Amino acid sequence: LDNLFRPEVVEVPVGTEILWINQGRQDHDVVPVDEDEDWGVALADFTPGEEYRHTFTEPGEYRYYCTIHATPDRGMIGTIVVTDQ
């Protein structure tokens, strides 16, 4: 269960801070599927026990994955759905 984002899909209103915590035993990263997006955390900064926070300020669907344990469409993937409410 170390190679999963839980929950895989999260829906939040604009302005919500999302917290990722590496509670596993392996290194991970959080990389946006859309390479033009400027958020995420690199491997060196997301080792076991590390946290990463990001506040989404625009509505939309933000897909992400771990480059070690997934491809953009399969494996350790997740989605943040940001609503306008």
C-alpha positions in Angstrom: 0.0 0.0 0.0 3.0 2.3 -0.1 2.5 3.1 -3.8 -0.9 4.8 -3.7 -2.2 8.3 -3.2 -5.2 8.0 -0.8 -7.7 9.2 -1.5 -7.0 9.1 -5.3 -9.6 11.8 -6.1 -10.2 14.8 -3.8 -12.8 17.5 -4.5 -12.3 20.9 -2.7 -13.3 24.5 -3.1 -11.0 27.1 -4.6 -8.5 28.3 -2.0 -8.1 25.0 -0.2 -4.7 23.9 0.9 -3.9 20.3 0.1 -1.5 18.4 2.2 0.4 15.3 0.9 2.3 13.2 3.5 4.7 10.5 2.6 3.6 7.9 5.1 5.3 5.0 3.3 8.8 3.5 3.4 9.8 4.5 -0.1 10.7 7.8 -1.8 8.0 9.4 -4.0 7.3 12.6 -5.8 4.2 14.5 -6.8 4.3 15.7 -10.4 1.5 17.4 -12.4 0.5 15.5 -15.5 0.2 18.9 -17.3 3.9 19.9 -17.5 2.9 23.6 -17.8 1.6 23.6 -14.2 3.9 25.0 -11.5 3.3 22.9 -8.4 4.5 19.5 -7.1 7.4 18.2 -5.1 10.6 16.5 -6.2 12.0 13.1 -5.0 14.6 14.7 -2.9 12.0 16.7 -1.0 9.4 13.9 -0.5 11.2 11.1 1.3 9.4 9.0 4.0 8.0 11.4 6.7 8.1 14.5 4.5 5.1 16.7 3.8 4.2 18.9 0.8 1.4 21.6 0.7 -0.1 23.5 -2.1 -3.1 25.8 -2.3 -5.2 25.7 -5.5 -6.4 29.1 -6.4 -8.2 28.3 -9.7 -11.1 25.9 -10.4 -10.2 22.9 -12.5 -9.0 19.3 -12.5 -5.4 18.8 -11.5 -4.0 15.4 -12.3 -0.7 14.2 -10.8 1.4 11.1 -10.4 4.6 9.7 -8.9 7.2 9.3 -11.6 8.8 6.3 -9.9 5.6 4.2 -9.4 3.4 5.3 -12.2 2.8 6.8 -15.6 0.4 9.8 -16.0 -2.5 7.4 -16.5 -1.7 4.2 -14.5 -0.3 3.3 -11.1 0.3 5.8 -8.3 -2.0 8.6 -9.7 -4.3 11.2 -8.2 -6.6 14.0 -9.1 -7.6 17.2 -7.3 -10.9 18.6 -8.5 -11.1 22.3 -7.5 -14.6 23.8 -7.6 -15.7 27.4 -7.8 -17.6 27.3 -4.5 
